[in-house]
Amino acid sequence: MTEVDKGYELKVLKMVANQYLDETISATEESLKALEANCDQVVWELATRIYSQSGHKVELGILRDVVNSRIEAMKYQLAEEKERMAEQARRVAEEKVAEEERMTEEGQRVAEEKAAEEASLHDEITRIMREFLIEESQAKIFVKLRKIVSEQLEVDENEVNLDSHISKDLRGDTLDFVELTMALEEEFNIEIPDDLWPVFYEKPRKPRSFFNSSIDDSDRGSVDCTIRELLLFIHKKVSS
């Protein structure tokens, strides 16, 4: 047998042996330990299988080398996998720590902002109580009322004070008052009855539902109402 033939024979034997190992051995720690413990038995089973299928007598040393190579390859593969899993675990742990730190910082920031807002609101309520000589519960309502009036009538909040007149000072008309009333009902969870409408309405008008949106331009009139009157009405409603 020439050297070329021997080389080819060795190549085929290794191929067959590796196919057998692929079919019977999985890449796990348990399989590796079993292969190391039963190396000789595996070599013998390989030699027996090859002989039974081809009648070829294989040198056991060749099959032993194939099995040992597979053992070393499995060790390397498992070590690589362990390192990869360890690196992944480290990365996950680092990300978790970073996320916890971020959440802590975010929580502190939110808490600080909330505390600052509450402090600012407290100062504003205190200022309103002193300026308008009203009690705390009314001052708290006024802060919300002022914001809603500003949004609905499209005026700056600084223009809204207790003595502001809806029509004369804030340039609101009856249609604005309808929308304002609906916003106030939603904010304070109250119901403003229809019979309150004429009290705040200067211009005589034909009867119509309080929430009728079909009021035409000829029915637009001024609203004879101040922010103080609205405040007192809302305060009475929410306090009852």
C-alpha positions as CSV (number, residue, x, y, z in Angstrom):
1,M,0.0,0.0,0.0
2,T,1.4,3.3,-1.0
3,E,1.7,6.3,1.3
4,V,-1.1,8.0,-0.7
5,D,-3.4,5.0,-0.1
6,K,-2.5,4.9,3.6
7,G,-3.3,8.6,3.9
8,Y,-6.6,8.1,2.1
9,E,-7.5,5.1,4.3
10,L,-6.7,7.1,7.4
11,K,-8.9,9.9,6.2
12,V,-11.8,7.6,5.6
13,L,-11.4,5.9,9.0
14,K,-11.3,9.2,10.8
15,M,-14.5,10.3,8.9
16,V,-16.3,7.1,9.9
17,A,-15.2,7.3,13.5
18,N,-16.2,11.0,13.8
19,Q,-19.6,10.2,12.3
20,Y,-20.1,7.5,14.9
21,L,-19.1,9.9,17.7
22,D,-21.4,12.6,16.3
23,E,-24.3,10.1,16.5
24,T,-23.6,8.8,20.0
25,I,-21.9,11.7,21.9
26,S,-23.4,15.1,22.7
27,A,-21.4,18.2,23.5
28,T,-22.2,18.2,27.3
29,E,-20.2,17.9,30.5
30,E,-21.9,14.5,31.2
31,S,-21.0,13.1,27.7
32,L,-17.4,14.3,28.1
33,K,-17.0,12.6,31.4
34,A,-18.6,9.4,30.1
35,L,-16.3,9.4,27.0
36,E,-13.2,9.9,29.1
37,A,-14.3,7.1,31.5
38,N,-15.2,4.7,28.7
39,C,-12.6,5.6,26.1
40,D,-11.4,2.1,25.5
41,Q,-14.9,0.7,25.3
42,V,-15.8,3.4,22.7
43,V,-12.6,2.5,20.7
44,W,-13.6,-1.2,20.7
45,E,-17.2,-0.4,19.6
46,L,-15.8,1.7,16.8
47,A,-13.5,-1.0,15.6
48,T,-16.2,-3.6,15.8
49,R,-18.7,-1.5,13.8
50,I,-16.2,-0.8,11.1
51,Y,-15.2,-4.4,10.8
52,S,-18.9,-5.6,10.8
53,Q,-19.7,-3.2,8.0
54,S,-16.6,-3.4,5.8
55,G,-14.6,-6.3,7.0
56,H,-11.7,-3.9,7.5
57,K,-9.5,-4.5,10.6
58,V,-8.6,-1.1,12.0
59,E,-5.6,-0.4,14.2
60,L,-7.0,0.5,17.6
61,G,-4.4,3.2,18.0
62,I,-5.8,5.1,15.1
63,L,-9.3,5.0,16.7
64,R,-7.9,5.9,20.1
65,D,-6.3,9.0,18.6
66,V,-9.6,10.0,17.0
67,V,-11.4,9.6,20.3
68,N,-8.8,11.5,22.2
69,S,-9.0,14.3,19.6
70,R,-12.7,14.4,20.1
71,I,-12.2,14.6,23.9
72,E,-9.9,17.6,23.5
73,A,-12.2,19.3,21.1
74,M,-15.1,18.8,23.5
75,K,-13.1,20.2,26.3
76,Y,-12.2,23.3,24.3
77,Q,-15.8,23.7,23.1
78,L,-17.3,23.4,26.6
79,A,-14.7,25.8,28.0
80,E,-15.6,28.3,25.3
81,E,-19.2,27.9,26.1
82,K,-18.6,28.4,29.8
83,E,-16.6,31.5,29.1
84,R,-19.4,32.8,26.8
85,M,-22.1,32.1,29.4
86,A,-19.9,33.7,32.1
87,E,-19.4,36.8,30.0
88,Q,-23.1,37.0,29.2
89,A,-23.9,36.6,33.0
90,R,-21.4,39.4,33.8
91,R,-22.9,41.6,31.1
92,V,-26.4,41.0,32.3
93,A,-25.3,41.7,35.9
94,E,-23.6,44.9,34.9
95,E,-26.7,46.0,32.9
96,K,-28.9,45.3,35.8
97,V,-26.7,47.3,38.2
98,A,-26.6,50.2,35.6
99,E,-30.4,50.0,35.2
100,E,-30.9,50.0,39.0
101,E,-28.6,53.0,39.3
102,R,-30.4,54.7,36.5
103,M,-33.8,54.0,38.0
104,T,-32.5,55.2,41.4
105,E,-31.2,58.4,39.8
106,E,-34.4,58.8,37.9
107,G,-36.5,58.2,41.0
108,Q,-34.5,60.7,42.9
109,R,-34.9,63.2,40.1
110,V,-38.6,62.7,39.9
111,A,-38.9,62.9,43.7
112,E,-36.9,66.1,43.7
113,E,-39.0,67.6,40.9
114,K,-42.2,66.6,42.7
115,A,-40.9,68.0,46.0
116,A,-40.0,71.2,44.2
117,E,-43.4,71.4,42.5
118,E,-45.2,70.8,45.8
119,A,-43.1,73.4,47.5
120,S,-43.8,75.9,44.7
121,L,-47.5,75.1,44.8
122,H,-47.5,75.5,48.6
123,D,-45.8,78.9,48.3
124,E,-48.3,79.9,45.6
125,I,-51.2,78.9,47.7
126,T,-49.8,80.8,50.7
127,R,-49.3,83.9,48.5
128,I,-52.9,83.7,47.1
129,M,-54.3,83.3,50.7
130,R,-52.5,86.4,51.8
131,E,-53.2,88.5,48.7
132,F,-57.0,87.7,48.4
133,L,-57.7,86.9,52.1
134,I,-59.2,83.5,51.4
135,E,-58.9,80.2,53.1
136,E,-56.6,77.4,52.0
137,S,-59.2,75.2,50.4
138,Q,-60.4,78.1,48.3
139,A,-56.8,79.0,47.3
140,K,-56.3,75.4,46.1
141,I,-59.4,75.6,44.0
142,F,-58.4,79.0,42.6
143,V,-55.0,77.5,41.3
144,K,-56.9,74.9,39.3
145,L,-59.6,77.4,38.3
146,R,-57.0,79.9,37.1
147,K,-55.3,77.3,34.9
148,I,-58.6,76.2,33.3
149,V,-59.8,79.8,32.7
150,S,-56.4,80.6,31.1
151,E,-56.7,77.6,28.7
152,Q,-60.3,78.0,27.8
153,L,-60.2,81.8,27.3
154,E,-56.7,81.8,25.9
155,V,-55.3,84.4,28.3
156,D,-52.2,84.4,30.4
157,E,-52.6,83.0,33.9
158,N,-51.2,86.3,35.3
159,E,-54.3,88.0,33.9
160,V,-56.6,85.9,36.0
161,N,-57.4,87.0,39.5
162,L,-60.4,86.8,41.8
163,D,-61.7,90.2,40.6
164,S,-61.3,89.4,36.9
165,H,-64.5,89.7,35.0
166,I,-65.2,87.0,32.4
167,S,-66.3,89.4,29.7
168,K,-64.8,92.8,30.6
169,D,-61.4,91.7,31.7
170,L,-60.9,88.3,30.1
171,R,-62.8,88.9,26.9
172,G,-65.0,85.8,27.2
173,D,-68.5,85.5,25.8
174,T,-71.3,83.2,26.4
175,L,-70.0,80.4,24.1
176,D,-66.7,80.6,26.0
177,F,-68.6,80.3,29.2
178,V,-70.3,77.1,28.0
179,E,-66.9,75.4,27.3
180,L,-65.5,76.8,30.5
181,T,-68.4,75.4,32.5
182,M,-67.9,71.9,30.9
183,A,-64.2,72.0,31.7
184,L,-64.9,73.0,35.3
185,E,-67.5,70.2,35.7
186,E,-65.0,67.7,34.6
187,E,-62.1,69.0,36.7
188,F,-64.0,69.3,40.0
189,N,-66.4,66.5,39.4
190,I,-69.4,68.7,39.9
191,E,-72.6,69.6,38.1
192,I,-73.4,73.2,37.2
193,P,-77.2,73.4,36.9
194,D,-79.0,75.0,33.9
195,D,-80.7,77.6,36.1
196,L,-77.3,79.1,37.0
197,W,-76.9,80.2,33.4
198,P,-79.2,83.3,33.5
199,V,-77.5,84.5,36.6
200,F,-74.2,84.9,34.7
201,Y,-75.8,86.1,31.5
202,E,-76.4,89.8,30.7
203,K,-78.1,89.7,27.4
204,P,-81.8,88.4,27.3
205,R,-82.1,85.3,25.2
206,K,-84.7,82.8,24.2
207,P,-84.9,79.7,26.3
208,R,-82.4,77.0,25.4
209,S,-80.7,74.1,27.0
210,F,-77.5,75.0,28.9
211,F,-75.4,72.7,26.8
212,N,-77.1,73.6,23.5
213,S,-74.1,74.2,21.1
214,S,-76.3,75.8,18.4
215,I,-76.1,79.3,19.9
216,D,-75.6,81.6,16.9
217,D,-73.6,84.8,16.7
218,S,-76.7,86.9,17.5
219,D,-77.0,85.2,20.8
220,R,-73.4,85.8,21.8
221,G,-73.5,88.0,24.9
222,S,-71.3,89.1,27.8
223,V,-71.0,87.0,30.9
224,D,-71.7,89.0,34.0
225,C,-69.5,86.9,36.2
226,T,-66.2,87.3,38.0
227,I,-63.7,84.6,38.9
228,R,-64.5,85.1,42.6
229,E,-68.1,84.2,41.9
230,L,-67.1,81.1,40.1
231,L,-64.7,80.2,42.9
232,L,-67.3,80.6,45.6
233,F,-69.8,78.5,43.7
234,I,-67.3,75.7,43.1
235,H,-66.1,75.8,46.7
236,K,-69.6,75.5,47.9
237,K,-70.3,72.5,45.6
238,V,-67.1,70.6,46.4
239,S,-67.5,71.3,50.1
240,S,-71.1,70.1,50.4
